């Protein structure tokens, strides 16, 4: 849609854990609709007597320049109790030029939660490239909430071309190191032949509950000029900012995670709460001040912070939280956070979305708008949240938005037009919209968001009846 490309071809390759090809299909995409690739439908059912481990490789070809060379796909791991998702992250390099431009600096990966409960196994995974790995040590540094460190080594004897590796890196004894609270890990490696952004998360032993996310750069030891971003106009722009939906009703919560994967900085964090109309409903100045390099993850439950500061919210309204990062005119260029939205019922497994702070860039003001999209999983409770928040200190304009909902059945769509005020938000609950629900016909869908304001962004969620939350940011 975005580049008006009439046709693309997708080569779908499914491989076993060892990397051998099990099935290959070519699919031509010549009309706009929602597309889903079902592993179970493509493979022989006998394979699924036990848990299938392997990979799906998706190669996209076009006669027109696609401009952005990494099309957005979403992996959805669905079980009876849960539906967890994350956008595709690891990839094999397209060519030598791609390899050289994206592997100049070798740095560790980090930035996801280790769930403390005994039944959960944290993992990271990758699919190897075209060349075998003969022998390599991966060095892990485990960090608990008190800043204590535990070093561990994972030895890879041999990894075949295109082999899938799921590395479950903690045993039950080692998990005691986290003392019943969340922690994180820094992964030091020298893996080559593929872009080492790991699919990661936590999964229980029966594989019925999972939280998926991906790792991110650990730039904490980098000291080059690209490690920091200078605010081009401190009178006009915040040093950095992020916004996300605030879940607070009943037992639900929004938790903001700061990981120790950025260089030493002097930062303070302000919290502002806005209702859907963009009205300010509360400010908590400097809910955290950072004056040194941290060696442990930090977690902030905004429901608790608001209560501690006597800030009350209306149960009949929806709110977005805006976090403003103050760094005296300079912040880390890659300031990565985690968004944990929890809706505890039978289980309490929150989302663990990896996302970046928005640093001020004056060229953004020249953009006439933005185009975003997201899947609608449509399993139990699908939610879409949009916001119009920016790094501007004032004068962000209202956003006029066209939403189009697409299904798997045909190339028709349902169109909606909305507007969002500065710092306002829009909340879409699939279960409350009978027209879109009927249109999807119990299948998945996609929603496209065309805005005349470049600052519109958002999140999509799948909240299971068991209390497990899957989520990710828009593309």
C-alpha positions in Angstrom: 0.0 0.0 0.0 2.6 2.5 1.1 4.7 2.4 -2.0 1.9 1.4 -4.4 3.6 -1.8 -5.4 1.3 -3.9 -7.6 2.8 -7.3 -6.9 5.4 -9.0 -4.8 6.4 -12.7 -4.6 7.2 -14.4 -1.3 9.3 -17.6 -1.2 8.3 -19.5 2.0 10.8 -22.1 3.2 10.2 -24.2 6.3 13.2 -26.0 7.7 13.7 -28.6 10.4 15.7 -27.8 13.6 18.8 -29.1 11.8 18.2 -26.8 8.8 17.0 -29.3 6.2 14.2 -28.1 4.0 10.8 -29.6 4.8 8.6 -27.6 2.5 8.9 -24.7 0.1 6.2 -22.6 -1.5 6.0 -19.5 -3.7 3.1 -17.1 -3.0 2.2 -14.2 -5.2 0.7 -11.2 -3.4 -1.2 -9.1 -6.0 -4.0 -7.6 -3.9 -4.3 -6.0 -0.5 -5.7 -8.2 2.2 -4.6 -9.9 5.4 -2.3 -12.9 4.8 -1.5 -15.7 7.3 0.9 -18.6 6.9 -0.1 -21.5 9.1 2.7 -23.9 10.0 0.2 -26.6 10.9 -1.6 -26.4 7.6 1.7 -26.5 5.6 3.3 -29.4 7.3 2.3 -33.1 7.8 0.4 -33.5 11.0 2.6 -36.4 12.1 5.4 -33.9 12.8 3.3 -32.3 15.6 3.1 -35.5 17.8 5.9 -33.7 19.6 6.7 -30.0 19.8 8.1 -28.9 16.4 11.2 -26.9 16.5 12.5 -25.3 13.3 12.3 -22.1 11.2 10.3 -20.3 8.6 12.3 -18.2 6.1 10.4 -15.5 4.1 12.0 -13.9 1.1 10.3 -11.1 -0.6 10.9 -10.2 -4.3 9.7 -7.2 -6.2 10.3 -5.6 -9.6 9.9 -2.2 -8.0 12.2 -0.8 -5.4 10.6 -1.6 -2.0 12.8 1.2 -0.4 12.7 -0.3 3.0 14.2 -3.8 2.6 12.8 -5.5 5.7 9.0 -6.1 5.3 7.1 -6.5 8.5 6.0 -10.0 9.5 4.6 -11.0 12.8 5.2 -14.4 14.5 2.2 -15.5 16.6 2.7 -18.4 19.0 -0.8 -19.5 19.9 -1.9 -22.1 22.5 -5.1 -22.8 24.3 -4.3 -20.3 27.1 -2.3 -17.6 25.2 -1.5 -15.8 22.1 1.9 -14.1 22.1 3.5 -12.3 19.3 6.6 -10.3 18.1 7.7 -8.9 14.8 10.4 -10.9 13.0 13.8 -9.8 14.1 16.6 -12.1 13.0 17.5 -12.4 9.3 20.1 -13.7 7.0 22.0 -11.0 5.2 20.9 -10.2 1.6 24.4 -9.8 0.3 27.9 -8.7 1.1 27.1 -5.0 1.2 24.2 -5.7 3.7 26.6 -7.8 5.8 29.3 -5.1 5.9 26.9 -2.2 6.7 25.2 -4.1 9.5 28.1 -5.8 11.2 30.7 -3.0 11.5 30.3 -2.9 15.3 30.1 -6.1 17.4 28.2 -5.5 20.5 26.2 -7.7 22.9 22.4 -8.2 22.9 20.2 -7.6 25.9 17.0 -6.0 27.0 14.4 -8.6 28.0 12.9 -9.9 31.2 13.7 -13.1 32.9 10.4 -14.2 34.6 11.2 -15.4 38.1 8.6 -18.2 38.5 10.1 -21.7 38.5 7.9 -23.1 35.8 9.2 -20.5 33.2 12.3 -21.1 31.2 14.0 -18.0 29.7 15.5 -18.4 26.3 17.0 -16.7 23.2 17.1 -18.2 19.8 18.5 -17.7 16.3 18.6 -19.3 12.9 22.1 -19.7 11.5 23.1 -18.3 8.1 24.6 -20.2 5.2 27.9 -21.1 6.8 28.4 -23.6 9.7 29.6 -22.4 13.1 32.4 -24.8 14.0 32.9 -23.8 17.7 32.0 -20.7 19.7 31.5 -19.7 23.3 28.6 -17.3 24.2 29.2 -15.5 27.4 26.2 -14.6 29.5 26.1 -12.0 32.3 23.0 -12.5 34.4 21.8 -9.5 36.4 19.3 -9.6 39.3 17.3 -6.6 40.7 20.0 -6.0 43.3 22.8 -5.5 40.7 24.5 -8.8 41.5 26.1 -10.6 38.5 26.4 -14.2 37.6 28.6 -15.2 34.7 27.9 -18.2 32.6 29.3 -19.7 29.4 27.3 -21.5 26.7 29.4 -23.6 24.3 28.2 -24.2 20.8 30.1 -27.2 19.5 28.8 -27.1 15.9 25.8 -25.3 14.3 24.8 -26.4 10.8 23.8 -24.0 8.0 20.3 -22.7 8.6 20.0 -24.7 11.9 17.6 -23.4 14.5 19.0 -22.9 18.0 16.8 -22.4 21.1 19.1 -21.7 24.0 17.4 -22.2 27.4 20.1 -20.8 29.5 19.0 -21.2 33.1 18.5 -24.3 35.3 16.3 -24.3 38.4 19.3 -23.8 40.7 20.5 -20.8 38.8 17.1 -19.2 38.9 17.4 -18.8 42.6 19.9 -16.1 41.8 17.0 -13.8 40.9 15.5 -14.1 44.4 11.9 -14.2 43.2 12.0 -11.0 41.1 12.6 -10.2 37.5 16.1 -9.8 36.1 17.8 -9.7 32.7 20.8 -11.0 30.8 23.6 -9.6 28.6 24.5 -11.9 25.7 28.1 -11.5 24.5 28.7 -13.4 21.2 30.6 -13.4 17.9 27.9 -14.9 15.7 28.2 -14.1 12.0 26.3 -14.8 8.8 23.0 -13.4 10.1 21.8 -10.3 11.8 22.0 -11.3 15.5 18.7 -9.8 16.8 17.5 -12.7 18.9 13.9 -13.9 19.3 13.7 -14.2 23.1 11.4 -14.5 26.0 10.0 -17.0 28.5 8.1 -20.2 28.1 6.8 -22.7 30.6 7.8 -26.4 30.6 4.6 -27.6 29.0 4.9 -24.9 26.2 1.4 -23.7 27.0 2.3 -20.2 28.3 4.8 -17.9 26.7 6.0 -14.3 26.5 7.7 -13.4 23.3 9.9 -10.4 22.5 13.3 -9.7 21.0 16.7 -8.6 22.2 18.3 -5.3 21.5 21.8 -3.7 21.3 23.8 -3.3 24.6 25.6 0.0 24.0 26.6 0.5 27.6 30.4 0.3 26.8 30.4 2.3 23.6 32.0 5.7 23.7 31.9 6.9 20.2 30.1 10.0 18.9 27.1 7.9 17.7 26.4 6.8 21.3 24.6 10.0 22.2 22.0 12.3 20.6 22.1 16.0 21.1 18.9 17.9 21.3 18.9 20.4 18.3 16.6 22.9 20.1 16.1 22.5 23.8 13.5 25.3 23.8 11.3 23.5 21.3 12.0 19.9 22.0 12.2 17.5 24.9 15.4 15.6 25.0 13.5 12.4 24.5 10.0 11.0 25.1 7.8 7.9 24.9 4.1 7.1 25.4 2.1 4.0 26.0 -1.4 2.9 27.2 -2.0 3.0 30.9 -3.8 -0.1 32.1 -5.0 0.4 35.7 -8.6 -1.0 36.1 -9.2 -4.0 38.3 -5.9 -5.8 38.7 -4.3 -4.7 35.4 -1.2 -2.6 35.3 1.4 -0.9 33.1 5.0 -1.4 34.0 7.9 0.5 32.5 11.3 -1.2 32.4 14.6 0.5 32.0 17.5 -1.9 31.1 21.2 -1.4 31.9 22.1 -1.4 28.2 23.0 2.2 27.5 26.1 4.4 28.4 26.5 6.3 31.6 24.2 9.3 31.5 22.6 11.9 33.8 18.9 11.4 33.2 15.7 12.2 35.0 12.2 10.9 34.1 8.9 12.8 34.3 5.5 11.1 34.1 2.5 12.8 32.5 -1.0 11.3 32.3 -3.4 12.3 29.5 -7.0 11.1 28.9 -8.2 10.2 25.5 -9.1 13.8 24.7 -5.6 15.0 25.4 -6.4 16.6 28.8 -3.6 16.5 31.3 -4.7 14.5 34.4 -1.5 14.4 36.4 2.2 15.0 36.5 4.8 13.3 38.6 8.1 15.1 38.3 11.3 13.2 38.4 9.8 9.8 39.4 13.4 8.5 38.9 16.8 10.2 38.6 19.8 8.5 37.1 23.2 9.9 37.9 25.4 6.8 37.2 25.5 3.7 35.0 23.1 1.1 36.3 24.0 -2.6 36.6 20.4 -3.9 37.0 17.0 -3.5 35.4 14.5 -1.0 36.9 10.8 -1.6 36.9 8.2 1.2 37.5 4.5 0.3 38.1 2.7 3.5 37.1 -0.4 2.5 39.0 1.6 2.4 42.2 3.5 5.6 41.4 0.2 7.5 40.8 -1.3 6.2 44.1 1.9 7.1 46.0 1.5 10.7 44.6 -2.2 10.9 45.4 -3.2 11.0 41.7 -6.6 9.5 41.1 -7.9 8.3 37.7 -11.5 8.1 36.5 -12.5 4.4 36.0 -14.7 5.4 33.1 -11.8 6.8 31.1 -8.8 5.6 29.1 -5.4 7.2 29.6 -1.9 7.2 28.1 1.2 7.7 30.0 3.9 10.0 28.6 7.5 9.6 29.9 9.7 12.6 29.3 13.4 12.0 29.5 15.5 14.9 30.6 19.3 14.7 29.9 20.4 18.4 30.0 20.3 18.5 26.2 21.8 15.0 25.5 20.6 11.5 25.8 21.7 8.0 24.7 21.0 7.6 21.0 19.7 4.1 21.6 17.6 4.3 24.8 15.7 1.1 24.9 12.8 0.3 27.2 10.4 -2.5 28.0 6.6 -2.3 28.2 5.0 -4.8 30.5 1.2 -4.7 30.4 -0.4 -7.2 32.7 -4.1 -8.2 33.2 -3.8 -11.0 35.8 -6.5 -13.6 36.0 -5.6 -17.3 36.2 -2.0 -16.4 35.2 0.0 -13.2 35.4 2.2 -13.1 32.3 2.7 -9.6 31.0 3.8 -8.4 27.6 7.5 -7.6 27.3 7.6 -5.2 24.3 10.9 -3.9 23.2 10.8 -0.3 22.1 12.9 2.9 21.7 12.6 6.4 23.0 11.8 9.0 20.4 14.7 11.4 20.2 14.1 14.9 18.7 14.7 15.3 15.0 13.8 18.6 13.4 13.3 16.9 10.0 10.3 15.0 11.4 8.4 18.3 11.4 8.7 18.4 7.6 6.9 15.1 7.1 3.3 15.5 5.9 2.2 12.5 7.9 2.8 8.8 8.7 1.6 5.4 7.7 1.4 2.6 10.3 0.0 -0.9 10.4 -0.6 -3.7 12.8 -2.2 -7.2 12.9 -5.5 -8.0 14.6 -4.9 -11.5 16.0 -8.6 -12.0 16.9 -8.2 -14.8 19.4 -9.9 -13.6 22.5 -9.6 -9.8 23.2 -7.8 -7.8 20.5 -7.1 -4.2 21.4 -5.5 -1.4 19.3 -4.4 1.9 20.9 -3.2 5.0 19.1 -1.7 8.2 20.4 -0.7 11.6 19.2 2.2 12.5 21.4 5.5 14.0 20.4 8.9 15.3 21.5 7.5 18.9 20.9 7.1 20.9 24.1 4.0 22.6 22.5 2.1 23.2 19.3 1.7 19.6 18.2 -1.3 19.6 15.9 -4.4 17.4 15.9 -4.1 14.2 13.9 -6.7 13.3 11.3 -6.5 9.6 10.7 -8.0 7.1 8.2 -8.2 3.5 9.5 -8.8 0.6 7.2 -9.5 -2.9 8.5 -8.5 -5.8 6.2 -9.5 -9.4 6.4 -8.1 -12.7 5.0 -11.1 -13.4 2.7 -11.0 -10.6 0.1 -9.5 -7.2 -0.8 -12.4 -5.3 0.7 -12.0 -3.1 3.7 -13.9 -1.3 6.4 -12.9 2.4 6.6 -13.1 4.7 9.6 -12.0 8.3 10.1 -11.0 9.6 13.5 -9.1 12.5 14.9 -6.8 12.6 17.9 -5.9 15.8 19.8 -2.4 16.7 20.9 -1.5 14.1 23.6 -4.8 12.4 23.0 -5.5 8.7 22.2 -7.8 6.3 20.5 -8.8 2.9 21.8 -10.3 0.2 19.6 -11.7 -3.0 21.2 -12.5 -5.6 18.6 -15.1 -7.3 20.8 -17.1 -4.1 21.1 -17.2 -3.5 17.3 -19.7 -6.0 15.8 -19.1 -4.7 12.2 -15.4 -5.4 12.2 -15.8 -8.6 14.1 -18.3 -9.9 11.5 -16.0 -8.7 8.7 -13.1 -10.7 10.0 -15.2 -13.9 10.2 -13.2 -15.5 13.1 -9.9 -15.0 11.2 -7.0 -12.7 11.6 -6.9 -9.2 10.1 -4.8 -6.1 9.6 -5.4 -2.5 10.2 -3.7 0.3 8.3 -3.4 3.8 9.8 -2.9 6.8 7.5 -2.3 10.1 9.4 -1.6 13.7 8.5 0.5 14.0 11.6 3.9 12.3 11.7 3.8 11.7 15.5 0.9 9.2 15.5 2.0 5.8 16.9 0.6 3.0 19.0 0.4 -0.5 20.2 -1.7 -3.7 19.6 -2.5 -6.3 22.2 -4.1 -9.7 22.6 -5.3 -10.2 26.1 -6.2 -13.9 26.8 -9.0 -14.9 29.1 -6.3 -16.7 31.2 -4.5 -13.3 31.9 -1.6 -13.8 29.5 -0.9 -10.6 27.4 0.7 -10.6 24.1 1.6 -7.2 22.5 3.9 -5.2 20.3 4.3 -1.7 18.8 3.0 -0.6 15.5 5.1 -0.7 12.3 
